[in-house]
Amino acid sequence: MQNRRKWQAFSWAFALGLLAAAGTAAPSPAFAGAAEEVEKDFLRVVEELMPSVVSIDYCLRLKNMPQRGGLCILGGKGSGFIFLPKGYILTNAHVLGEHEPEKKRLQAQGRENLIEKIWVTLSDGRSFNGKVVFADPNQDLAAIKISGGKFPAAKLGDSDQLMPGQWAIAIGNPYGLQSSVSVGVISATQRHLEHDPQDFIQTSAPIFPGNSGGPLIDIRGRVIGINSQVHVFDEQVRELSGKPVPLKVFLKTQAMGFAIPIRRALDVVRPYLK
């Protein structure tokens, strides 16, 4: 029994020695310190920017519809961010239902018959009524105005200076969960999509439903883009041999996230600001 215990102790010591030699031991103090500094940067920029990130709820009703029960012909939920202290907010047009043919049809019949409601909720819980000052479904851009004082505005960066490999942080309210943060890198710039001639920032930072309209920021806490869309692809399930399974079974795989460059967004909405 005593020899067996000695052999087990020797085996454990030998295994630990191999792990250390292979470089899988605990990270050195210098490496851990560098990682902690990067982590502090993430914490700092998120804390600084979070007060300017908002949640947006949209509802379109007919005037003759009952006001109780929260019935909407069209409804939407998304994110946005305050970019001017006067209460100007940037978001996506599709958050406000601007891409919906039904909204265009109803507006053509007479805007006077419609009631459009926009609720903007700040990170501190305060809620304001919003007013659309600009919306373009072709560029998926919208600007909203809230009133009530001086608001915390996000710092803006220069999206023209971005390079692939830089840190990217996406903030928003996916699935109605406020103040959610995801991290990745800039995968590419000036990316043109097949269905959209505009240029986009491609990022590996996960962009979830409800993140639309929220800010994409750099490691210095400056907004470099507006989270806009995610390309999701159908991938057929295959056997270990590589052959597709007999039944058409597909997995939804998220591949790429895209953001509208902040420089382009500002150029578009600037003429509509007072």
C-alpha positions in Angstrom: 0.0 0.0 0.0 2.8 2.4 0.9 4.6 1.7 -2.4 1.3 2.4 -4.3 0.9 5.7 -2.6 4.5 6.7 -3.4 3.8 5.8 -7.0 0.6 7.9 -7.2 2.4 10.9 -5.7 5.3 10.5 -8.2 2.7 10.2 -11.0 1.0 13.4 -10.0 4.2 15.3 -9.7 5.4 14.0 -13.1 2.1 15.1 -14.7 2.2 18.5 -13.2 5.8 18.9 -14.4 4.7 18.0 -18.0 1.9 20.6 -17.8 4.3 23.3 -16.7 6.8 22.4 -19.3 4.0 22.6 -22.0 3.2 26.1 -21.0 -0.2 25.4 -19.4 0.7 26.5 -16.0 -0.9 29.6 -14.4 -0.2 32.8 -16.4 2.8 34.8 -15.4 2.2 37.9 -13.3 3.1 40.1 -16.2 0.5 38.5 -18.5 -2.2 38.5 -15.8 -1.5 42.2 -15.2 -1.8 43.1 -18.9 -5.1 41.2 -19.1 -6.4 43.0 -16.0 -5.5 46.4 -17.6 -7.5 45.5 -20.7 -10.4 44.4 -18.5 -10.3 47.7 -16.7 -10.5 49.5 -20.0 -13.7 47.5 -20.9 -15.3 48.3 -17.5 -14.4 52.0 -17.8 -15.7 52.6 -21.3 -19.0 50.6 -20.6 -19.6 52.6 -17.4 -19.0 55.9 -19.2 -21.2 55.1 -22.2 -24.1 53.3 -20.5 -26.0 56.4 -19.4 -26.4 57.5 -23.1 -27.7 54.1 -24.2 -31.5 53.9 -24.4 -34.3 51.4 -24.9 -36.9 52.2 -27.6 -40.5 50.9 -27.8 -42.6 51.7 -30.8 -46.3 51.4 -31.4 -48.5 52.4 -34.3 -52.3 52.5 -33.8 -55.4 53.7 -35.6 -57.2 56.6 -34.0 -60.5 54.6 -33.8 -58.8 51.7 -32.0 -59.3 51.1 -28.3 -56.5 52.7 -26.3 -56.6 50.0 -23.6 -54.9 46.7 -23.9 -51.8 47.9 -25.6 -53.0 46.9 -29.1 -50.7 48.0 -31.9 -51.0 47.5 -35.7 -47.2 47.7 -35.8 -44.9 47.4 -32.9 -41.1 47.4 -32.4 -38.4 47.2 -29.7 -34.8 48.2 -30.0 -31.9 50.3 -28.8 -30.5 53.7 -29.5 -28.1 56.2 -28.0 -28.1 59.9 -27.2 -25.5 61.7 -29.4 -26.4 65.3 -28.6 -27.2 66.6 -25.0 -30.4 68.3 -26.4 -31.9 64.8 -26.5 -31.2 63.7 -30.1 -31.0 59.9 -30.4 -29.7 57.7 -33.2 -31.2 54.3 -34.0 -32.3 52.1 -36.9 -35.3 52.9 -39.1 -36.5 49.3 -38.8 -36.9 49.7 -35.0 -39.7 52.2 -35.9 -41.3 49.9 -38.4 -40.1 51.9 -41.4 -39.3 48.8 -43.4 -42.9 47.4 -43.1 -45.1 47.7 -46.2 -48.2 47.9 -43.9 -46.9 51.2 -42.4 -46.5 52.7 -45.9 -49.9 51.6 -46.9 -51.6 53.1 -43.8 -49.6 56.4 -44.2 -50.8 56.6 -47.8 -54.4 56.3 -46.6 -53.9 59.3 -44.3 -51.4 60.1 -41.6 -54.2 62.0 -39.7 -55.8 58.6 -39.0 -52.7 57.2 -37.2 -51.3 57.5 -33.7 -47.6 56.9 -33.5 -46.1 56.4 -30.0 -42.4 56.1 -29.1 -41.3 55.5 -25.6 -37.6 56.1 -24.8 -36.3 54.6 -21.6 -32.9 55.7 -20.2 -30.5 53.5 -18.3 -31.6 55.2 -15.0 -35.2 54.1 -15.6 -36.6 57.5 -16.7 -39.0 57.3 -19.6 -39.8 60.0 -22.2 -42.0 60.3 -25.3 -40.0 60.5 -28.5 -40.6 62.3 -31.7 -39.2 61.1 -35.1 -37.2 63.9 -36.8 -35.7 61.7 -39.5 -36.2 58.2 -40.8 -34.9 56.5 -44.0 -35.6 52.8 -44.5 -33.2 52.6 -47.4 -30.3 53.5 -45.2 -31.9 52.0 -42.0 -31.3 55.2 -40.1 -33.5 57.2 -37.8 -33.2 60.1 -35.4 -35.5 60.7 -32.5 -35.8 63.7 -30.2 -36.8 63.7 -26.5 -37.3 66.8 -24.4 -36.8 67.4 -20.7 -33.4 68.8 -20.0 -29.8 68.1 -20.7 -29.1 64.5 -21.4 -25.9 62.4 -21.2 -24.5 62.1 -24.7 -22.1 59.5 -26.0 -18.6 60.5 -27.3 -18.3 60.0 -31.0 -15.3 58.5 -32.9 -14.1 58.6 -36.5 -15.2 55.4 -38.3 -13.0 56.4 -41.3 -9.9 55.6 -39.2 -10.9 52.0 -38.2 -8.7 49.1 -39.0 -9.5 45.3 -38.9 -8.4 43.8 -35.6 -9.3 46.7 -33.4 -11.5 46.0 -30.4 -15.3 46.5 -30.8 -17.9 46.6 -28.1 -21.6 46.3 -28.8 -24.2 47.6 -26.3 -27.9 47.4 -26.4 -31.1 45.7 -25.1 -31.4 42.3 -26.8 -34.7 40.5 -26.1 -35.6 43.4 -23.8 -32.7 42.8 -21.5 -31.3 46.3 -20.8 -27.7 47.2 -20.8 -26.2 44.1 -22.4 -22.6 44.1 -23.5 -20.8 41.9 -26.0 -17.2 42.1 -27.2 -15.3 41.3 -30.4 -13.1 43.0 -33.0 -13.5 44.9 -36.2 -13.5 42.2 -38.9 -13.6 44.5 -41.9 -14.5 48.1 -43.0 -16.3 49.4 -46.0 -18.1 46.2 -46.4 -20.8 46.2 -49.1 -23.7 43.7 -48.8 -25.4 42.1 -51.7 -28.9 43.6 -50.9 -27.5 47.0 -49.7 -25.2 49.3 -51.6 -24.2 51.2 -48.5 -20.9 50.5 -46.7 -20.9 48.8 -43.3 -18.5 47.9 -40.5 -18.3 44.1 -40.1 -17.7 43.0 -36.5 -17.4 39.8 -34.6 -19.1 41.3 -31.5 -22.4 39.5 -31.3 -25.4 41.6 -32.3 -28.6 40.1 -31.1 -32.3 41.0 -31.8 -33.0 44.1 -29.8 -29.4 45.3 -30.1 -30.4 47.1 -33.3 -29.8 50.8 -33.1 -27.4 50.5 -30.2 -23.8 51.8 -30.3 -20.7 50.0 -31.4 -17.8 51.5 -29.6 -14.0 51.3 -29.6 -11.7 50.6 -26.6 -11.6 54.3 -25.8 -15.4 54.5 -25.4 -16.2 56.4 -28.6 -19.1 55.4 -30.8 -17.8 54.2 -34.2 -21.0 52.6 -35.5 -24.7 51.8 -35.1 -25.5 48.1 -34.7 -27.7 47.3 -37.6 -28.0 43.7 -38.7 -26.8 40.2 -38.5 -26.5 37.7 -41.3 -27.7 34.3 -40.3 -27.1 31.3 -42.5 -28.8 27.9 -42.8 -26.3 25.1 -42.4 -27.4 21.6 -43.2 -26.7 19.0 -40.5 -24.2 16.4 -41.8 -23.0 12.9 -40.7 -19.5 12.3 -39.4 -18.6 11.2 -42.9 -19.6 14.6 -44.2 -22.7 13.5 -46.1 -25.9 15.5 -45.5 -28.4 13.7 -43.3 -31.4 12.2 -45.4 -33.8 14.7 -43.9 -33.5 18.4 -44.6 -32.4 19.4 -41.1 -30.8 22.8 -40.8 -29.1 24.7 -38.0 -29.2 28.5 -37.7 -25.7 29.7 -37.5 -24.8 33.3 -36.8 -21.9 34.4 -38.9 -21.5 38.1 -39.2 -22.7 41.3 -37.6 -22.8 44.7 -39.3 -22.9 48.3 -38.1 -23.5 51.6 -39.9 -20.4 53.8 -39.7 -21.0 56.7 -37.4 -19.4 59.1 -39.9 -22.0 58.2 -42.6 -24.9 58.3 -40.1 -24.0 61.9 -39.0 -23.6 63.1 -42.5 -27.1 61.8 -43.3 -29.0 63.2 -40.2 -27.1 66.5 -39.7 -29.4 68.6 -42.0 -32.5 67.5 -39.9 -31.1 68.7 -36.6 -32.2 72.0 -35.1 
